[in-house]
Amino acid sequence: MKKDQVKGKLKEVAGEAQERLGRATGDREQEAKGHAREQQGKVQKKVGDVKEGVDQIVRKP
């Protein structure tokens, strides 16, 4: 597993929590920031997925 995958998943989970907290408190700004952070995490995780895929292709004999 690549660092980007782990960091992305952590960012995604933190963003979900921030978004839910914003929704629970009625703070639309926090909700939006959380949603943005969650999406950034998803993108970062996908970057890690792609890197891992490329590594697997390159390592094949």
N, C-alpha and C positions, 0 to 999 in steps of 0.2 A: 504494500500500500504506500502510495506517495504522500509526501508531506502536504501537498496541495489538497489531497482528498481529505485528510484529517482536519486540516485548518478550515477547509470549506464546510465540512459537516459541523464543526464546532460553531462557526459563524452562522450557519443556517439555524441551528438549534437556539443560539442566543437571540437571533433575529425573531424567531417564532415567539420566544418568551417575551421579548420587548414588545412585539406587536400585540400579544394577548394582554399584557399589562396595560398598554395604552388603551386597548378596547375596554378593559374592565374599569379603568378610571375615567374613561371618556376623553382621554387626551389624544386627539386625532394626530397631533404632530409626532408623539411617541409611537403611535400605531404605524404611521407612514415610515418613520425611521426604522422601525423593526422590520417592516415588510421589505424595505430596501436592503437592509442588512441580510435578511434571509435570502433574497435573490442573489446578492453578491456571493454568499456562501455556496449557493447552488452552482453558480458559474465557476467558482474556484474549484469546486469538487469535480465538475466536468473537465476542467483543464487537467486536473490530476488523472482522471480516467483516460484522457487522450494520451497523456505522457506515458502512462502505464501500457496502453495499447501499442504505442510506437516502440517502447522498449521490448515488448514481447515480439513484435515483428522483426526488429533488428537482431534480436538474439537467436532467432530460428536459424538452424544450419542450412 
